[in-house]
Amino acid sequence: VQADPARRDEMMARSNNARTIPQIFINGRHIGGCDDLYALDRAGRLDPLLNEAPASA
């Protein structure tokens, strides 16, 4: 992403202009950063997201 400005712009658009990395996406859905991922796991909401079928393109 750092070396490809177009990909960086795409990531920022998809993540509401978040500038921290990593920005995590699961099945095309923006999760947030590392802290957000850990919070989902602690709340028991990560596994269901990982088990969802990917959205069809």
C-alpha positions as CSV (number, residue, x, y, z in Angstrom):
1,V,0.0,0.0,0.0
2,Q,2.8,2.4,0.8
3,A,4.4,1.9,-2.6
4,D,1.1,2.1,-4.6
5,P,-0.7,5.4,-4.2
6,A,-3.8,4.1,-5.9
7,R,-4.1,1.2,-3.4
8,R,-3.5,3.5,-0.5
9,D,-6.3,5.8,-1.7
10,E,-8.6,2.8,-2.1
11,M,-7.8,1.6,1.5
12,M,-8.4,5.0,2.9
13,A,-11.7,5.4,1.1
14,R,-12.8,2.0,2.3
15,S,-11.7,2.6,5.9
16,N,-13.2,6.1,6.4
17,N,-9.8,7.7,5.9
18,A,-8.1,5.7,8.7
19,R,-4.4,6.2,8.5
20,T,-3.1,3.6,11.0
21,I,-2.0,0.2,9.7
22,P,-3.0,-2.5,9.6
23,Q,-6.6,-1.8,8.5
24,I,-8.3,-5.1,8.6
25,F,-11.1,-6.2,6.3
26,I,-13.0,-9.5,6.6
27,N,-15.0,-10.6,3.6
28,G,-14.9,-7.0,2.2
29,R,-16.1,-5.5,5.5
30,H,-13.9,-2.9,7.3
31,I,-13.2,-4.1,10.8
32,G,-10.7,-1.4,11.8
33,G,-7.3,-1.7,13.3
34,C,-5.6,-4.3,15.5
35,D,-7.3,-3.0,18.7
36,D,-10.7,-3.3,17.0
37,L,-9.9,-6.9,15.9
38,Y,-9.0,-7.8,19.5
39,A,-12.2,-6.2,20.8
40,L,-14.3,-8.2,18.4
41,D,-12.6,-11.4,19.6
42,R,-13.0,-10.5,23.3
43,A,-16.7,-9.8,22.7
44,G,-17.1,-13.2,20.9
45,R,-18.0,-11.6,17.6
46,L,-14.8,-12.4,15.6
47,D,-15.4,-16.1,14.9
48,P,-18.9,-15.5,13.5
49,L,-17.5,-13.0,11.1
50,L,-14.7,-15.4,10.0
51,N,-17.3,-18.1,9.5
52,E,-19.6,-16.0,7.2
53,A,-19.5,-16.9,3.5
54,P,-17.7,-14.3,1.5
55,A,-19.9,-11.9,-0.4
56,S,-20.2,-12.8,-4.0
57,A,-18.5,-10.4,-6.4
